Amino acid sequence: MYTSGALILTNDGDFVYKVTHPKYEITKTYTVTLSGKIEEEDVEKLRSGVKIDDYISKPAIVKILKIDKEKNISRLEITIHEGKNREVRKMCESIRKKSKSSSQK
């Protein structure tokens, strides 16, 4: 399993639309664990926007939470507002880092 998060059940279509549609720019914060050591250059790419499929992601707020050299992993906090399909995972793959897991706050 690569990602996990909260599941909200509702029959309020207006609420779902306002929370999920990118035009409302609701921020979503993810904690991401990556294979390898993240470099400041990689973080800057994520902050500026990276090429994903046929578009460039909007700039993200990225904070390095931890770099564990022994386990060869890095943990980031990434905040976005678009929330396209698997966007955070694709962003990490675009900087050649494999996402081990992520969770939304």
C-alpha distances in whole Angstrom, upper triangle without the diagonal:
4,6,8,11,15,16,19,21,25,28,29,28,30,28,25,27,28,24,22,25,25,29,29,27,25,23,20,19,15,15,13,13,14,15,19,21,22,25,27,28,24,24,27,26,23,26,28,26,24,24,21,22,26,26,26,24,26,26,24,24,23,23,22,21,21,22,21,23,23,19,19,17,18,17,18,19,19,21,21,23,22,19,19,16,13,16,15,12,15,18,16,16,20,21,19,17,13,11,9,7,10,11,14,17
4,7,11,14,16,19,22,25,28,29,28,29,27,24,25,26,23,21,23,23,26,26,24,23,21,17,16,12,12,10,10,11,12,16,19,18,22,24,24,20,20,24,22,19,22,24,22,20,21,18,19,23,23,22,20,22,23,20,21,19,20,19,19,19,19,19,21,21,18,17,15,15,14,15,16,15,18,18,20,19,16,16,13,10,13,11,9,12,14,12,13,16,17,16,13,10,7,6,5,7,9,12,15
4,7,11,12,16,19,22,25,25,25,26,23,20,22,23,19,17,20,20,24,23,21,19,18,14,13,10,10,9,10,12,14,18,20,19,22,24,25,21,20,23,22,19,21,23,21,20,21,18,20,23,22,22,19,21,21,18,19,18,19,18,18,18,20,20,23,23,20,19,16,16,14,14,14,14,15,16,17,17,13,14,12,9,11,10,9,12,14,13,14,17,18,18,15,12,9,8,5,5,6,8,12
4,7,9,13,16,19,22,23,23,24,22,19,21,21,18,17,20,20,24,23,21,19,17,13,12,10,10,10,12,15,17,21,22,22,25,26,27,24,22,25,24,21,23,25,23,23,24,21,23,25,25,24,21,22,23,20,20,19,20,20,18,19,21,22,25,25,21,22,18,18,15,15,14,15,16,16,18,18,14,15,14,12,14,12,12,15,17,16,18,21,22,21,19,16,12,11,8,6,5,7,10
4,7,10,13,16,19,20,20,21,18,16,18,18,15,14,17,18,22,20,19,16,14,11,11,9,10,12,14,17,20,23,24,23,26,27,28,25,23,26,25,21,23,25,23,23,25,22,24,26,25,24,21,22,22,19,19,19,19,20,19,21,23,24,27,27,24,24,21,20,17,16,14,14,14,15,16,16,13,15,14,12,14,13,14,17,18,18,20,22,23,24,21,19,15,14,11,8,5,5,7
4,6,10,13,16,17,18,19,16,14,16,17,13,13,17,18,21,19,19,15,15,12,12,12,13,15,18,21,24,27,28,27,30,30,31,28,26,28,28,24,25,27,26,26,27,25,26,28,27,26,23,23,24,21,21,21,22,23,21,23,26,27,30,31,27,28,24,23,20,19,17,17,16,16,16,17,14,16,16,15,17,16,17,20,21,21,23,25,26,27,24,22,19,18,15,12,9,7,8
4,7,10,13,14,15,17,14,12,15,16,13,12,16,18,21,20,19,16,16,14,15,15,17,18,21,24,27,30,31,30,33,33,34,30,29,31,30,26,27,30,27,28,28,26,27,28,27,27,24,25,26,23,24,24,25,26,25,27,29,30,33,34,30,31,27,26,23,22,20,19,19,18,18,18,15,16,16,16,18,18,19,21,23,23,25,27,29,29,27,25,21,21,17,15,12,10,12
4,6,10,11,12,14,11,9,13,13,11,11,15,18,20,18,18,15,16,14,16,17,19,21,24,27,30,33,34,32,35,35,36,33,31,33,32,28,29,31,29,29,30,27,28,30,28,29,25,25,27,24,25,26,27,28,27,29,32,33,36,37,34,34,30,29,26,25,22,21,20,19,18,18,16,18,17,18,20,20,21,24,25,26,28,29,31,32,30,28,24,24,20,18,15,13,13
4,7,9,11,13,11,9,13,15,13,13,16,20,22,20,21,18,19,18,20,20,23,25,27,30,33,36,37,36,38,39,39,36,34,36,35,31,32,34,32,32,33,30,30,31,30,31,28,28,30,28,28,29,30,32,31,33,36,37,40,40,37,37,34,33,29,28,26,25,23,22,21,21,18,20,19,20,22,23,24,26,28,29,30,32,34,35,33,31,27,27,23,21,18,16,17
4,5,8,10,8,8,11,13,12,13,16,19,21,19,20,18,20,19,21,22,25,27,30,33,36,39,40,38,41,40,41,38,36,37,36,33,33,35,32,33,34,31,31,32,31,32,29,29,30,29,29,31,32,34,33,36,38,39,43,43,40,40,37,35,32,30,28,26,24,23,21,21,19,21,20,22,24,25,26,28,29,31,32,34,36,37,35,33,30,30,26,24,21,19,19
4,6,9,9,8,11,13,13,14,16,20,21,19,22,20,22,22,24,25,28,30,33,36,39,42,43,41,43,43,43,40,38,40,39,35,35,37,34,35,35,32,32,33,32,33,30,30,32,31,32,33,35,37,36,39,41,43,46,47,43,43,40,38,35,34,31,29,27,25,23,23,21,22,22,24,26,27,29,30,31,33,35,36,38,39,38,36,33,33,29,27,24,22,22
4,6,5,6,9,10,11,12,14,18,18,16,19,17,20,20,23,25,28,30,33,36,39,42,43,40,42,42,42,39,37,38,37,34,34,35,33,34,34,31,32,32,31,31,29,28,30,29,30,32,34,36,36,38,41,43,46,47,44,44,40,38,35,33,30,28,25,24,21,21,20,21,22,24,25,27,29,30,31,33,34,35,38,39,37,36,33,33,30,27,24,22,21
4,5,5,6,9,10,11,12,15,16,15,17,16,19,19,23,24,28,29,33,35,38,41,42,39,41,41,41,38,36,37,35,32,32,33,31,32,31,29,29,29,28,29,27,26,28,28,29,31,33,36,36,38,41,43,46,47,44,43,39,38,34,32,29,27,25,22,19,19,18,19,19,22,23,25,27,28,29,31,33,33,36,37,36,35,32,33,29,27,24,21,22
4,6,5,6,9,10,10,14,14,12,15,14,18,19,22,24,28,30,33,35,39,41,42,39,41,40,40,37,35,36,34,31,31,32,29,31,31,29,29,29,27,28,26,25,27,26,27,30,32,35,35,38,41,43,46,47,44,43,40,38,34,32,29,27,24,21,18,18,18,19,20,23,23,25,28,28,29,31,33,33,36,38,36,35,32,34,30,27,25,22,22
4,5,5,6,9,10,13,14,11,14,12,15,16,19,21,25,27,30,33,36,39,39,37,38,38,38,35,33,34,33,29,29,30,28,30,30,28,29,29,27,27,25,24,25,24,25,27,29,32,32,35,38,40,43,44,41,41,37,35,32,29,26,24,21,19,16,17,16,18,19,22,22,23,26,27,27,29,31,32,34,36,34,33,30,31,28,25,22,19,18
4,6,5,6,8,12,13,11,13,12,14,14,18,19,23,25,28,30,33,36,37,34,36,36,36,33,31,32,31,27,27,28,26,27,28,25,26,26,25,25,22,22,24,23,24,26,28,31,30,33,36,38,41,42,39,38,35,33,29,27,24,22,20,18,15,14,13,15,16,18,19,20,23,24,24,27,28,29,31,33,32,30,27,28,25,22,19,17,17
4,6,5,6,9,10,9,12,11,14,15,18,20,24,25,29,31,34,37,37,35,36,35,35,32,31,31,30,26,26,27,25,26,26,24,24,24,22,23,21,20,22,22,23,26,28,31,31,34,37,39,42,43,40,39,36,33,30,28,25,22,20,17,14,13,13,14,15,18,18,20,23,23,24,26,28,28,31,33,32,31,28,29,26,23,21,18,19
4,6,6,9,8,6,9,8,12,13,17,19,23,25,29,30,34,36,36,34,35,34,34,31,29,30,29,25,25,26,24,25,26,24,25,25,23,23,20,19,21,20,21,24,27,30,30,33,35,38,41,43,40,39,35,33,30,27,23,21,18,15,12,12,13,14,17,19,19,20,23,24,24,26,28,28,30,33,32,31,28,30,27,23,21,18,17
4,6,8,10,7,9,6,9,10,14,16,19,21,25,27,31,33,33,31,32,31,32,29,27,27,27,23,23,24,22,24,25,23,24,24,22,22,19,18,19,18,19,21,24,26,26,30,32,34,37,39,36,35,32,29,26,23,20,18,15,13,10,11,10,13,15,17,16,17,20,21,21,24,26,26,28,30,29,28,25,26,23,20,17,14,14
4,6,9,8,9,8,10,10,13,15,19,20,24,25,29,31,32,29,31,30,30,27,25,26,25,21,22,23,20,21,22,20,21,21,19,19,16,16,18,17,19,21,23,26,26,29,31,33,36,38,35,34,30,28,25,23,20,17,15,12,9,9,8,9,11,14,13,15,18,18,19,21,23,24,26,28,26,25,23,24,21,18,16,13,14
4,6,6,8,8,11,12,16,17,21,22,26,27,30,33,33,30,32,31,30,28,26,26,24,21,21,22,19,21,21,19,20,19,17,18,15,15,17,17,19,22,24,27,28,31,33,35,38,40,37,36,32,30,27,24,22,18,16,13,9,8,8,9,12,15,14,16,19,19,19,22,24,23,26,28,27,27,24,26,24,21,19,16,17
4,5,5,7,9,11,14,16,20,21,24,25,29,31,31,28,29,28,27,24,23,23,21,18,18,18,16,17,18,16,18,17,14,14,12,11,14,14,16,19,22,25,26,29,31,34,36,38,36,34,30,28,25,22,20,16,13,10,6,5,7,8,11,14,12,14,17,17,17,20,22,21,23,26,25,25,23,25,23,20,19,16,17
4,5,8,11,13,17,19,23,24,28,29,32,34,34,31,31,30,29,27,25,24,23,20,20,19,17,19,20,19,20,19,16,16,14,12,15,16,18,21,24,27,29,32,34,37,39,41,39,37,34,31,28,25,22,19,16,12,9,8,11,12,15,18,16,18,21,20,20,23,25,24,26,29,28,29,26,29,27,24,22,19,20
4,6,9,12,15,18,22,24,27,29,32,34,34,31,32,30,30,28,25,25,24,21,20,21,19,21,22,21,23,22,19,19,16,14,16,16,17,21,23,27,28,31,33,36,39,41,38,37,33,31,28,24,21,18,15,12,8,9,11,13,16,19,17,18,22,22,21,24,26,25,27,30,29,29,27,29,26,23,21,18,18
4,6,9,12,15,19,21,24,26,29,31,30,27,28,26,26,24,22,21,21,18,16,17,16,18,20,19,21,21,17,16,13,11,12,12,14,17,20,23,24,27,30,33,35,38,35,34,30,27,24,21,18,15,11,9,5,7,9,12,15,17,15,16,19,19,18,21,23,23,24,27,26,26,24,26,24,20,19,16,16
4,7,10,13,17,19,23,25,28,30,30,27,28,26,27,24,22,22,22,18,17,19,18,20,22,20,23,23,20,19,15,13,14,13,13,16,19,22,22,26,28,31,34,36,34,33,29,26,23,20,16,14,10,8,5,8,9,12,15,16,15,15,19,19,18,21,23,23,25,27,26,26,23,25,22,18,16,13,12
4,7,10,13,16,19,21,25,27,26,23,24,23,24,21,18,19,19,16,15,16,16,18,20,19,22,22,19,18,14,12,12,10,10,13,15,18,19,22,25,27,30,33,30,29,25,22,19,16,12,10,6,6,4,8,9,12,15,15,13,13,16,18,16,18,21,21,22,24,23,23,20,22,19,16,14,11,10
4,7,10,13,16,18,22,24,24,21,23,22,23,20,18,19,19,15,15,17,16,17,20,18,21,22,19,18,14,13,13,10,10,12,14,16,17,20,22,25,28,30,27,26,23,20,17,14,10,8,6,5,6,8,7,11,13,13,11,10,14,15,14,16,19,19,20,22,21,20,17,19,16,12,10,7,7
4,7,10,13,16,20,21,21,18,20,20,21,18,15,17,18,14,14,17,16,17,20,19,22,23,21,19,15,14,13,10,9,10,11,13,13,16,19,21,24,26,24,23,19,16,13,10,7,6,4,7,9,11,10,13,15,13,12,10,13,15,14,14,18,19,19,21,19,18,15,17,14,10,8,6,5
4,6,10,12,16,18,18,16,19,18,20,17,14,17,17,13,14,17,16,17,19,18,21,23,21,19,15,15,14,11,10,10,11,12,12,14,16,19,22,23,21,20,16,14,10,8,6,5,6,8,11,13,11,13,14,12,11,8,10,13,12,12,15,17,17,18,16,15,12,13,10,6,5,4,6
4,7,10,14,16,16,14,17,17,19,16,14,17,17,14,15,19,18,18,21,20,22,25,23,21,18,18,17,13,12,10,10,10,9,11,13,15,18,20,17,17,13,11,7,6,5,6,9,12,15,16,14,17,17,14,13,10,11,14,13,12,15,17,17,18,14,14,11,11,8,5,5,6,8
4,6,10,12,13,11,15,16,17,14,13,16,16,13,15,18,17,17,19,17,20,23,22,20,17,18,16,13,13,10,10,10,9,10,12,13,16,18,15,14,10,8,6,5,6,7,11,13,16,17,15,16,16,12,12,8,9,12,11,9,12,14,14,14,11,10,7,8,6,4,7,9,11
4,7,9,10,10,14,16,17,14,13,17,17,15,17,20,19,18,20,19,22,25,24,22,19,21,19,16,16,13,12,10,10,9,10,10,13,14,11,10,7,6,4,6,9,11,14,16,20,20,18,19,18,15,15,11,10,13,13,10,12,15,14,13,10,9,6,5,5,6,9,12,14
4,6,8,8,12,14,15,12,12,16,15,13,16,19,18,17,18,18,20,23,23,21,19,20,19,16,17,13,13,11,11,10,9,10,12,13,11,9,5,5,6,8,11,12,16,17,21,21,19,20,19,15,15,11,10,12,11,8,10,12,11,10,6,6,5,5,7,9,12,15,17
4,7,8,12,15,16,13,14,18,17,16,19,21,20,19,20,19,21,25,24,23,21,23,22,20,20,17,16,14,14,12,10,10,10,12,9,6,5,7,9,11,15,16,19,21,24,24,22,23,21,17,17,14,12,14,14,10,11,13,12,10,6,6,7,6,10,12,16,19,21
4,6,9,13,14,12,13,17,16,16,19,21,21,19,21,21,23,26,26,24,22,24,22,20,20,17,16,13,14,11,9,9,8,10,8,5,5,6,10,12,16,17,21,22,26,26,25,25,24,20,20,17,15,16,15,12,12,14,12,10,7,8,10,10,13,15,18,21,23
4,6,10,11,10,11,14,15,15,17,19,20,19,21,21,24,27,26,24,22,23,21,19,19,15,14,11,12,10,6,8,7,10,10,6,6,6,9,11,15,16,20,22,26,26,25,26,25,22,21,17,16,18,16,12,14,15,12,11,9,11,12,13,15,16,19,22,23
4,7,8,7,7,11,11,11,13,16,16,15,18,19,22,25,23,21,19,20,18,16,15,12,11,8,11,9,7,10,10,14,13,10,8,6,8,9,12,13,17,19,22,23,22,23,23,20,18,15,15,16,13,10,12,13,10,10,8,11,11,13,15,15,18,20,21
4,5,5,7,9,10,11,13,15,16,15,18,20,23,25,23,20,19,20,17,16,15,12,12,10,13,12,10,13,12,16,16,13,12,10,12,11,14,15,18,20,23,24,24,25,25,22,20,17,17,17,15,12,14,14,10,11,10,14,15,17,18,19,21,23,24
4,5,5,6,9,10,10,12,14,15,18,20,23,25,23,20,18,18,15,14,13,10,10,9,13,13,12,15,15,19,19,16,15,12,13,12,14,14,17,19,22,23,23,25,26,23,20,18,18,18,15,13,16,15,11,14,13,16,17,19,20,20,22,23,24
4,5,5,6,9,10,11,12,12,15,18,21,22,21,17,17,17,14,14,14,12,13,12,16,16,15,18,18,21,21,18,16,14,15,14,16,15,18,19,22,23,23,24,25,22,20,17,18,17,14,13,14,13,9,12,12,16,17,20,21,21,23,24,25
4,5,5,6,9,10,11,10,13,15,18,20,18,15,14,15,13,12,13,10,11,11,14,15,13,16,17,20,19,16,14,12,13,11,13,13,15,16,20,20,20,21,21,19,16,14,14,14,10,9,11,10,6,9,9,13,14,16,18,17,20,21,22
4,5,5,6,9,10,11,14,16,19,21,19,15,14,14,11,9,9,7,8,8,12,13,13,16,17,21,20,17,14,11,12,9,11,10,12,14,17,18,18,20,21,18,16,13,14,14,11,10,13,12,9,12,11,14,14,17,17,16,18,19,20
4,5,5,6,9,10,13,16,19,20,18,14,13,13,10,9,10,8,10,11,15,16,16,20,21,24,23,20,18,15,15,13,13,12,14,14,18,18,19,20,22,20,17,15,16,16,12,12,15,13,10,14,14,17,17,20,21,19,21,21,22
4,5,5,6,6,10,12,16,17,14,11,10,11,9,9,11,10,13,13,17,18,18,21,22,25,24,21,19,16,16,14,14,12,14,14,17,17,18,18,20,18,14,13,14,13,9,10,12,9,8,11,12,15,16,19,20,19,21,21,22
4,5,5,6,10,11,15,16,14,10,8,9,7,6,8,7,10,12,15,17,17,20,21,24,23,20,17,14,14,11,11,9,10,10,13,14,14,15,17,15,11,10,12,11,7,8,11,9,8,12,12,14,14,17,17,16,17,17,19
4,6,8,12,14,18,18,15,12,10,8,5,5,6,6,10,12,15,17,18,22,23,26,25,22,20,16,15,12,12,9,10,10,13,14,15,17,19,17,14,12,15,14,10,12,15,13,12,15,15,18,17,20,20,18,19,18,19
4,7,10,13,16,16,13,9,8,7,5,7,9,10,13,15,19,21,21,25,26,29,28,25,22,19,19,16,15,12,13,12,14,14,16,17,19,18,15,14,16,15,11,13,15,13,12,16,17,19,19,22,22,20,22,21,22
4,7,9,13,13,10,6,5,5,4,7,10,11,15,17,20,22,22,25,26,30,28,25,22,20,19,16,15,12,12,10,12,12,13,14,16,15,11,11,14,12,8,11,13,10,11,14,15,17,17,21,21,19,20,19,21
4,6,10,11,8,5,5,8,8,10,13,13,16,18,21,22,22,25,26,28,27,23,21,19,19,16,16,13,14,13,15,13,14,13,15,14,10,11,12,9,6,9,10,7,8,11,13,15,15,19,19,18,20,20,22
4,7,7,6,4,6,10,11,13,16,16,20,21,24,25,25,27,28,30,28,25,23,21,21,19,19,16,17,15,16,14,15,13,14,14,11,12,12,9,8,11,10,7,9,12,14,16,16,20,21,20,22,22,24
4,6,5,6,7,10,12,14,17,17,20,21,24,25,25,27,28,30,28,25,23,21,21,19,19,16,17,14,15,13,13,10,11,10,8,10,10,6,7,10,9,7,10,12,14,14,15,18,19,18,20,20,23
4,6,8,10,13,16,17,21,21,24,25,27,28,28,30,31,33,30,27,25,24,24,22,22,19,20,17,18,15,14,11,11,11,10,13,12,8,10,13,11,9,13,14,16,16,17,20,21,20,22,22,25
4,7,10,13,16,18,22,22,26,27,30,31,31,33,34,36,34,31,29,27,27,25,25,21,21,18,18,15,15,12,13,14,12,15,15,12,13,16,14,12,16,17,19,20,20,24,24,23,25,24,27
4,6,9,12,15,18,19,23,25,27,29,29,32,33,35,33,30,28,26,25,23,22,19,18,15,15,12,13,11,13,14,11,14,15,11,11,15,14,12,15,17,19,20,20,23,23,22,23,23,25
4,7,9,11,15,16,20,22,25,26,27,29,30,33,31,28,26,23,23,20,20,16,16,13,14,11,13,12,14,14,11,12,14,11,9,13,13,10,13,16,17,19,19,22,22,21,22,21,24
4,6,8,12,13,17,19,22,24,24,27,29,31,29,27,24,21,20,17,16,13,12,9,10,8,10,9,12,12,8,10,12,10,8,11,13,10,12,15,16,17,17,20,20,18,19,18,20
4,6,10,12,16,19,21,24,25,28,30,33,31,28,25,22,21,17,16,12,11,8,8,7,10,11,14,14,10,11,14,13,10,14,16,14,15,18,19,20,19,22,21,19,20,18,19
4,7,9,13,16,19,21,22,26,27,30,29,26,23,20,19,15,14,10,9,8,9,10,12,13,16,16,12,12,15,14,11,13,16,14,14,18,18,20,19,22,21,18,19,18,19
4,6,10,13,15,18,19,23,25,28,26,24,20,17,15,12,10,7,6,5,8,10,11,13,16,15,11,10,13,13,10,12,15,14,14,17,16,18,16,19,18,15,16,14,15
4,7,10,13,16,18,21,23,26,25,23,20,16,14,10,8,6,5,7,10,12,13,16,18,17,14,12,15,16,12,13,17,16,15,19,17,19,17,20,18,15,16,14,14
4,7,9,12,14,17,20,23,21,19,16,12,11,7,6,5,7,9,13,15,15,17,19,17,14,11,14,15,12,11,15,15,13,16,15,16,15,17,16,14,14,14,14
4,6,9,11,15,18,20,19,18,15,11,9,6,5,7,9,12,16,18,18,20,22,19,17,14,16,17,14,13,17,17,15,18,16,17,15,17,16,14,15,15,14
4,6,8,11,14,17,16,14,11,8,6,5,6,9,12,15,19,21,20,22,23,20,18,15,16,18,15,13,17,17,15,17,14,16,14,15,15,14,15,16,16
4,7,10,13,16,15,14,11,8,5,5,7,10,13,16,20,22,21,24,24,21,20,16,17,20,17,15,19,20,18,19,16,17,15,15,14,13,14,15,15
4,6,10,12,11,11,8,6,5,7,10,13,16,20,23,25,24,26,26,23,21,18,18,21,19,16,19,20,18,18,15,16,14,14,14,14,15,17,17
4,6,9,9,8,6,4,6,9,12,15,19,21,25,27,25,27,27,23,22,19,18,20,19,15,18,19,16,16,13,15,14,14,15,15,18,20,20
4,6,6,6,5,6,8,12,15,18,21,24,28,29,28,29,28,25,24,21,20,22,21,17,19,21,19,18,15,15,15,14,15,16,19,21,22
4,6,5,7,8,11,14,18,21,24,27,31,32,30,31,30,27,26,23,22,23,22,19,20,22,19,18,15,16,16,15,17,19,22,24,26
4,5,8,11,13,17,20,23,27,29,33,34,32,33,32,28,28,25,23,25,24,21,22,24,21,20,17,17,18,16,18,20,23,26,27
4,6,9,11,15,18,21,25,27,31,31,29,30,29,25,25,22,20,23,22,18,19,22,20,18,15,14,14,12,14,17,20,23,24
4,7,10,14,17,19,23,25,29,29,28,28,27,23,23,20,18,20,19,16,16,19,16,15,12,12,13,11,14,16,19,22,24
4,7,10,14,16,19,22,25,26,24,25,24,20,20,17,15,18,17,13,14,17,15,13,10,10,10,9,11,13,16,19,20
4,7,10,12,16,19,22,23,22,23,23,19,18,15,14,16,15,11,14,16,13,13,10,10,10,10,11,12,14,17,18
4,7,10,13,16,20,21,19,21,21,18,17,13,13,16,14,12,14,16,15,15,11,12,10,10,10,9,11,13,14
4,6,10,13,16,18,17,19,19,16,15,11,12,14,12,10,14,15,13,15,12,13,10,11,11,9,11,12,13
4,7,10,14,16,15,17,18,16,14,10,13,15,13,12,16,17,15,17,15,15,12,14,12,9,10,10,10
4,7,10,12,11,14,15,13,11,8,11,13,10,10,14,14,14,16,14,15,12,14,13,10,10,9,10
4,7,10,10,13,15,14,11,9,13,14,12,13,16,17,17,19,17,18,15,17,15,12,11,9,10
4,6,7,10,12,12,9,8,12,13,11,13,16,16,16,19,18,19,16,19,17,13,13,11,11
4,6,9,12,13,10,11,15,15,13,16,19,18,19,22,21,22,19,22,19,16,15,12,13
4,6,9,11,8,10,13,13,12,15,17,17,19,21,21,21,19,21,19,16,16,13,15
4,7,8,6,8,11,11,11,14,16,16,18,20,19,19,16,19,16,13,13,11,13
4,6,5,8,10,10,11,14,15,15,18,19,19,18,16,19,17,15,15,13,16
4,5,9,9,9,11,13,14,15,18,18,18,17,15,17,15,14,14,14,17
4,6,5,6,9,10,11,12,15,15,14,13,11,13,12,11,12,12,15
4,6,5,6,9,10,10,13,14,14,13,11,14,13,11,13,12,15
4,5,5,6,9,10,11,13,11,11,9,12,10,8,10,10,13
4,5,5,6,9,10,11,9,8,6,9,9,8,11,12,15
4,5,5,6,9,10,10,9,9,12,12,12,14,15,18
4,5,5,7,9,9,10,9,13,13,12,15,15,18
4,5,5,7,5,6,6,10,11,11,14,15,18
4,5,5,5,6,7,11,12,13,16,18,21
4,5,7,9,11,14,16,16,19,20,23
4,6,9,11,14,16,16,19,20,23
4,7,9,13,15,16,20,21,24
4,6,9,12,13,17,19,21
4,6,9,11,15,17,20
4,6,7,11,14,17
4,7,11,14,17
4,7,10,13
4,7,10
4,7
4
